[in-house]
Amino acid sequence: MADHVRKQIRHRAKTLLTGLTTTGANAFASRVKPLQDAELPALLIDTLESGDIRAGSAFGAGRILERSLPLTISAAVKQNDTYQDTLDQIFKEVEIALAGDNTLNGLCKYVQPGGEPAVELSGDGEKPIATGRMIFEVVYLTALNAPDVAL
């Protein structure tokens, strides 16, 4: 049995966002441990569990569910005089990468930005870090009885 489509989406996003010019190989899905200085700049990729399930198109076990999933991409950079410029560059690279595969290899109907990025400053970790968070809306379909198969 395949993984839930939500997990497949998260890992496809990680694949697309690994190797960007600014963040390189520092793209992590569902990471919980703190970033080290050597891992910056980095991308943290997560899917929020609060996605919506919209009305289906059929009745019974074969009911089709339209799901709206928030995909959160957080960019973490060293906090210095140029952190805002670096975050803007990363945001640009992320948007271009996701637009280049707008169905995440057929896993969803579309991916679109869900609002303007928010920036947080933190003194946690080895050095002060600035984190910019972007949220994308991912809309995908599954059958009620097959959440591991994208339709």
N, C-alpha and C positions, 0 to 999 in steps of 0.2 A: 504494500500500500504506500502510495506517495504521501508526502507531507501535506499539511493543510496549505491551501493556496496562499494564505497570509504569510506563512514561512517562506514559500517559494518566491513571493513578491519581495520580501525583505532580502533574501539572498541574491535575487536577480539585480536588485538595486545596488547591493554591495559590489557585485561583479562589474556593473556599469560604472560605478564611481571609484573603483580601484584603478590607480594609474593616471589620475588627473595630474595636470602639470604642477599645481601648487601642493597638493597633498600626497601625491605619489602612491605608495603602497599602504599608507596609513588610513585605511578605511576599515571600520569595524562594525559588525552587526551585533546588536544586543549586548554591547560591552558594559560591564558594571564596575570594573576596577579602574582606578584613576590613571589618567594618561601620564606618561613620563615625559620629561623635557625632550628626549631624543625622538619621541613619537609625534611631535608637533611640527607643522600643522597636521591636523587629522580630521577625519569625518566619522561621526557616530550615526549609525543608521538604525532606526527603530520603527516599529509599527505599534501604534497605540491600540489598546484593546477595546476602545470605546467606539468602534466603527458602527455605522448604521446598517440595518438590514431593511431594505425596502420591500414593498409588495411584490409578490411573485407573479408569474404569468400562467401558472397551472395549479391544479389542485392535487392532493394526494402526495405520495412519496416522491414523485418526479417533479415536484414544485421547483421552479427556478427562482433563486434568490439574487437580487441585485444588492451588492454590498458596497458600502462606501468606507474606505479604510484610510485613516490619516497616516501618512508616511512621514516620519520626522527625520530630517537630516540636520545634524548639529555639526558646525565647523568650529574646531577649537584651535586657537593660535596663541602664541606668546603675546602677552599684553605689553606693548611698547608704543612708541609714537606712531607707528604705521599699522596698528592692528585693524583699524577700520578699512583701510585700503586692501589689506590682505583678505579680510572677510568678504569684501565686495568682489574681489577676484575669484575667490572660491565659490561664492554664490553664482557668479556668472558661469563658471565651469560646470557646476552641478546642473543648472538649468539647461545648458546646452546638451550635456550628456543624457539627461532624462528625456529631453525633446527628441533626441536622436533615436530613441527606442520607446516611443510613447505608449506602446502596449506591453512593455516589459516582456518581449519575446512571446507575445500572445497570451500572457497570464491575465491581462486586464483589458478593459475597453479603452481606457485612457488614464493618463497621469496629468494633473495640472496643478500649478501653484495654488495654495490655499490662503494666501495673504502675504503681507510684508514680513520680512525677517525680524526677529527680536534679538537683541544683544544683551548678554549678561557678562559682568566682570567678576572674577573670583580670585581670591588669594590662596586657594587650595592647591595642593600639588607642590612640585619643586619650585616653580616660579609662578607669578601671577598669569592667569589665563583669561582670554576673552573668548566667549562662546556665542556664536550666532546660530539661531535656530530657524530653519525653514520648514514649513509643513506643506506637503503636497497631498492632494486628494487623489486616491486611487480607486477607481470604480471597476468592480469585477463581478462576474456572474458564476454561481455554482448551483448545482442541484441540491435540494434540501438534504438528500441522503448521500451526497458525494462532495463534501467540502474540500476534498483533495484534488478535484478536477476542475480546472477553469473552463468555462463555456464561452 
